[in-house]
Amino acid sequence: MKLSPQSTFVIYGADTRGREYYKAIVGNGMRVVAFIDKKAAAIGHIEDTPVYKPDDWITKDKNKDTNIVVISISNVFRHQTMAKQMHDAGYSYIVYKELYDGTDYGKALNTVYQAISMVSGAERLIGLELPAFRLCAPDNISVGGGKYEVQLVPIELLFGLTRELYVKARAVSDRHMEDLIPDKSLLYFTINKEMMYFFTYGFMESDLDAWDAYIRLYFAQRRCMVSGDTVNAQDEAEHLRDRYSIFQNMELLYNNNISFFYENPIDVVWNPRGYFNMQDGNNRAAFLFAKGFTMLPCRMSAEDYRLWLNEEKLAAVWHIADKIGTLEYPIPNPSFSAMLASSMPFCRLKLREICGYLYREAIDPQKLSVLDIGCRNGFMGQHFARMGASVTAVEQDASYRLLCEQVDELLYLKETVSDTWQTSGKRSFDIILIPEWMVEELPDILVHTDGRILIVDTPDPQRLLGIPALRDNYTAVELCRLFNGGRIIHTIIFTFKGHAHDTL
């Protein structure tokens, strides 16, 4: 069937995702004749379109041979099962996420699904060919190319869904969801990250308070995705079972067919601020994050890949990097994926633990002022800038300082880059980052700066803890450690005594 202005649709699922699909379909000049949802009685109508319980609509529908069913539920592992149920009920044309897209059928179907499921609704639907439903099997699976690129994206470039989606969702609920869920790094917080982490590793009795707090937050945010103002206990239990079912499916695939995650990449769109927003596949991203992955397979448009590559700025960065010879930190750009930085494993673990600490302490990165001392090519401070912090990057080496400035332009970031932290007056920062090669200068650094939080790398924690300015004024907690450069490097967080985190 070729989609045309005469095509008519039935959307299975009346939550936020289904409403976005409705806008995409109507925006293409086509018509939605009904929604079907088990909570139809509570919803009634959406944009003058009636909502029916599944059995009620299936009995009523006299145009099953031409009406196109769109599966809009978020659990893609149930899509094929639900599509088969609708096919058994008499429908021939069904749009859903086909997990096996190596066949011509899977590719054609996912082209339509991709177009309908774009949040912006900007994809053109009319003229696309929708194949009749048939069961697809994992035979000769491959990732299609052409219009979309599939690339490994560093986790520091993956952020939650755009603010736009939650602003639109406010029409469903009077809660200020755009304030609760701005764009947030996968390293910091996304709506499913903590849940997948708990499912993956379990939790001890001492973690129950953290789990309860997370569940309360999860469902406060979940309310923007449902049709009413509240989520009752039955809804919560059902949704948690559904999330755990997703986790079990992914755990099985991870152990028996890990290629599944590469054949079904996370759908992302480019954000002008220099990162990707995940549009579909949040559970897969959260699962792989919990498993320790630092690069995740993502599908993006060819244009978005071009923006990420940013060829206009590449030559300047390569020119300086070639002169230096070895990068201290990775550069999250596809052109540098084969150029390994000496501290790559260490700095990614460190960044992950720092973001986790800030999230647990409810410290909003968008309100931070950060001093990144000894920044080299700027990896650590650049991620804070990406999350909305005001960052001053200090690098005494002129070549690295120039490299940091050029990398900032390559990555669409803004930092203040300086050759010194020394000023006539004492400057205050929320966070000061100090690498292990600058630890000897820490007493002098503290003469010129105040830091509410110090994040310091050191091979010798006891010597560091003996510095009077630290011992007398800060409380220390070890964040992580890793073998690097022939030594064990400890990353320690120092918090100023008596400082309340919630004032940051």
N, C-alpha and C positions, 0 to 999 in steps of 0.2 A: 504494500500500500504506500502510495506517495502522499505525504502530508500536504494539505491544501486548505484554503480558507473555509472550505465546507467540512473539514474534519471536526469531529465532536469527541470530547474527552470525559472520562469519569476518573476522579482522583481518589485513590484508596489511601485515606489518612488525612485528617483535617487539622493537624497541628501546624506549627509554623512552617515546616518544610512543605507541606501540601499547599499552604496559602502562597508560598513563594512560587511553586510550580504553577498555580493558578494564574499569577501575574505574568509569568513567562508565556503561558499559552494565550491568554487574552491579549497580551502585548504583541503577539504575532498575528492578531486578527482572527483567532479561532475561538471556539466556544467550549466551555465546561458545562455539561448538563447536570452533573451531580457530584457531590462528595459522598464517600461511604466511610463510616467510622462507627465503632461500637458505642461511642458516647454521643451518638446523633441526637438523642433526646435533650441533652444538656446544651448542645451547640445550636441546633435549629437551622440557621442559614449562615452562609458566608458570602458576602457581596451579592445578596439576593439569590444565591444558588443553594438549593436545599441539600441538607445532609441526611443520609439514610443509614440505618443499620445494614450491614452487608447482606443478610438474608432478605431483608425487605426490598432492597434495590434489585438484587438478582432476580427476585420474583417479578418485580415490576417492569424491568427493562425489556422492551420489545425490539431493541436495535443492537443486539449483541454482536451481530455480524459486522457492524460498522463503527460502533462506539469503541474508542481506544481507552483502555484502562492504564492509568499511571500509578505505579506503586511508590508511595512517598514516605514509607516508614524509614527510620534511621538505621535499623539493624539490617545491613545489606546481606547478612548470612541467611536471612529469612526471605529475601526477595524472590529467589527462584521457586521456593516452596509456595509462596503466596501467588506467584504468577501461575504456577501449575494448577492451584485451586481455582483461580479465575478461568483458566482455560477449560478445566473440567466442568465449570459452570456454564460454558458456552461461548466464551470470548476468544477471538482469534488473534487480536492485536493488543499486546500488552507491553508497556514500557517499564523496564526495571533495570537494576544494575546486574548485568551478567558477569559473574566472576570468572568465567572461562571465555576470554575474549580472543583466543587464538584462531578461531574460525571466522569465515566471512560473516556468518550469522551474528556471532558475538561482537565483531567490530561494528557492523551496521547498527545493531541494537544499541550499543554503548554510545555511538555517535548521537543518536536521538536522545538517549538518557542524559548525556553530557550537556546537550543544548538546553533541555528542559530544566535541568538542575542547576544551571548557573544562577547564582543569587541575583545578578544584575538583570537577568532575563534578556540580555542583549543578543544572545545567539539566535540565528535565524533558523526557524523550524520548517517553514513552508518550502517544499521541494525535497526534503529529506525522505529517504526510502526507509520505511518501517517494515521489517520482515514479520511474517506470521510466526506465532510462538512455536518453539520446539525445544525439547530438553537438550541441553548442551553438556558435553562431557570434557574432562581435561585431557584432550588429545591434541598433540602438536601445538601446545600453547606458546604464543609469542606476543610481545608487546608491539602494538601497531605504532607506526611513525606518522610522518606527514604533518598534519595540522598541529599535532601535539608532540612535545618533547618529553621523554622520561629521563630524569637525571637524579643522581644522588645529591641530596641537599643536606648541608650540615645542620645539626639540630639547633644551633644558635640562630639560624635564619628562619625557623618555623615558629609562627605565632598563631594564636587562636583565631577564631572567626572574627570577621570585621565588625567594627562598631555598628555599621549600617544595619546588619541583620538584627541586632538587638534593639536598635532604635525602632525598626519596623515592628519588632515583636511587642513593643510597648503598647501597640494597639490592642493586643490580647490581654495585657495586664497593666494595672496602674502603678506597678512597681518600677522604680528607676533603674532598670537593668543596665542601661548604658553607663551608669556610674559604678555598678557592681562588676561588670565585665568589659573593661576596655581591652584593646589588643594587648595580649600578654604572651610573653615568650613561652614556648613549650618547656624550657628549662625552669621557668619561674612558676607558671600555673596555667593549665588549661582544664576545661571542665571534667575531663576523664583521667587526667594524669595520676592523681592520688589514688583513685579507685583501682586503676590497673596495677599500681604499685602494691597496694594492699592485697589484691587478688593474686599477684605473682609471688610475693614473699610471705604472705600471711601476716599476722600481728600477734604480739604477746599481750598478756593481760594488761600490762602497763600502757599499751597503745590504745586502749579502748576509748579514753577521753579524746585522743586525737582523731580516732575514727568517727566518733559521734559528732565531733565538731565539723569534720569534713562532710559527713552525710547531711548535716543541717545546712551547710553552705551549698552543697550540691543541689539540694531540692529547693533552696531559695532561688538559685539560678535556674533550675529546671522549670520553675513556674512560668518563665518567659516563653517556654516551648510548648505549653499545653493550652487548652482552650478556656480554662476557667481561672479564677483568681487563687485557687487553692489546689494542693495535691494532698489527697487523703492517704491514710495509712495503707489502704489496699493498693492505691496507685503506686506508692513508694515501694511496697513489697514486690509488686508485679514488675516495676521498672528495674529494680535491683536484680531480680531473677533474669530479666532480659539481658542486662549488662553482663551478668555472670555467664550466661549462655554464650554471649559473644566472646568473652574471655576464654571459655573452654574450647570453643571452635578454633580460636587463634592459637591456643596452646597446642592443640592437636596438630594443626598445620605447621607450627614452628618446629615440632619434633619430628614430623614425618614428611613435610613438603614445604621447606622454608622458601622455595622459589615462588610460592603463592604470593608473598609480600612484594616481590619484584614484578610479578605478572599483574598484580592489582595495586598499582601505586596510589599514594595519597594525592588527591586532587588539590592543587594550590593555585592561587592567583597572586600576582606581583603587587606589592604595596609600594607606592612612591617613596616611602620612607626607608626603603632599602631592605625589605625582607618579604617573606611569603606568608600569606594568610591561608590556613588550611580550610578548604571548603567542604571536602568529603574525605573520610578516612581518619577522623580524629581518634577513634578507638584503636586503629592500627598504629597510628603514630604514638599514642600513649603506651600501647603494649610494647612496641619496639624500644621506646625510651626506657621503660621499666626493665627491659632485658639488657640494657647497657649500650645500645646502638648509638653511634655518634653521627652517622650518615643515613638518611632515610630515602628510599625510592619515592620520587614524586613526579606526577604528571602536570605539565604546565603548557600553556600555549607557546607556539614558536615565538610570538612577539614578547611574551613575558621572559622567555629564555634570553632573548636578545637584550632586554633591559637589564637582566641580571649580569650577563656577560660584560656589558658596558664597554664595548670596544673603543669608544672615543677616549677613555681614560686608561686603557690597558698599557699602551706603549710606554707612558711615563713611569708606571709602576714597575714594569719589566726592566726598564733601563736602569733604575736604581737597584732593584733586587739582584740583577746580574752583577753589578759592581760589588755589592755586599757579599754575594756568593751563597750564604746560608741564611734562611729566615729563622728568626727566633721563635715566632709564633705563626700559626697558619693564617692564610688569607682566604676567607670564605667566598671565593669566586671560582667558577668552573675552570678558568684558564690556569689556576694554580693547584688544581686537585692532585697533580702528580709531583708537585714540589713540596716534599715533606719538611715540615718545620721540626727543629730539634726538640722542642718542648710540646709537640702536639698532644700526645696522650695526657701529659701532666696538666696543661692549661685547660683542656676540655673537661677533665675531671674536676679541676679547681672551680671552673665557672659553674658547673652543674651544682657543686656543693654550696657555693656562695649564693646562687639563686634560690636553692632550697632553703637555706638559712633565712634569707630575707623574707621568703614567703611564710615560713613558720613563725617568724617574729612580726608578721603583718606590717612590714616596712615597704611602703610604696615606692618603687624605683623611679616613678615619674617625678617625685618631689626631691630627689637626691642631688646634692652637689658632690662630685667625685674628683679626687686628685689621683691620677694614675702616674706614679713616679717610676722612671726607668721603663717607659712604655714600649720601647723597641718599635715594632711596626704596629702596635696599638691594639692587639686583640682584646684584652680585658676591658679597657676603657671604652672601646668601640661598642661592645655589647651593652654597656650601661647607657651609652648615648642612643643606641637603637631602642632601648626600653624607655627613653624619654628623659634621662638624667642630664644634668649640666656637667660636662666633663672637661677638666683641664689635664692635658697629657704632657708630661715632662720627659724629655729625652736629651741628654747631654751630647750624645754622639750625633754630629751634624748629618751624616748619611742616613742614619736611622730616623732622625727627626724629619728629614725631607721625605723619606719613605712613608712615614706615618701620615704626613699631610696628603700625599698622593693616594694612599690607600683609603683615607677618609673620603676623598672625592670619588674613587672607584666604587665605594660601598654606599654612596649617597648620605654620608654622615657629616655632622658638624661637631667639631671639638675645638677647644683652644689649645694649640700646640706651642709649648714653651721650652727653653733650654735650661730653666732653673726653677726651683721651688722657693728660692731665697728672695724675700721682699723686705722693704723697709719696716712694714708692720706685720703682725702675726695674722695669718689668714685661717679661717675656719672652714672645715669641710665635713660633710656627713660621713664620707668614707674616704680613706686613704689606702691605696694599694701600693705595697712595697715588695719588690722581688728580692730573692735571696742575695743577689749581687750588690744590693743597696743597703743591706742590713747594717753594715759597719757605719753608715752615715745616718742611721736612724736618730741618734741623739741630736744631731744638727738639724735634721728634718723637723723634729718636734720643737726646736727653738723657733722655727719660722711658721709652723702650722699647728693647728688644733684639729684633731680628728675624733669625731664621736665614735666611729668604728675604724679600727686599723685592721687591715688584712695583710699579714706578713708571711713571707716564705723564708724558711731557715733550715739549714742542715743541723743546727745546734740549738734546740729549744731552751735548754737550761741556761745557756749563756744569754740568750735573748731575754729570758724572764728575769735575769739579774740586772737589767738596765733600770735604774731607779725611777725614771720618768714613767716607765711601763708598770713596774712593780707597785708603785704607790698610787697610780691613778686609773689603772685599767684592770679589768677582769678578763682572764684568758681562757679560751676553749679551743682545743685542736679541732680543725675542720676536716682535714684529710691529709694523707701522706702518700707519696709515690716514689719509686726508685727512678731517678732521672740524673743523667750526667755522671753516673758512677757513684751517686750518693742518694740517701733517703732524704727527700725534701718534705718538710712539714709545713702545712699551711695553717696558721693560727689566727683566730679572730680575737681581737682585743676590743672590748666595749668599755667606754668611759664609765667609771663607777657612779651610780646614782642617776644615770641618764635613762629616761623613759623612751622606749623605742617608738611608742605611738605618737611622739611629737615630731618624728622625722617626716 
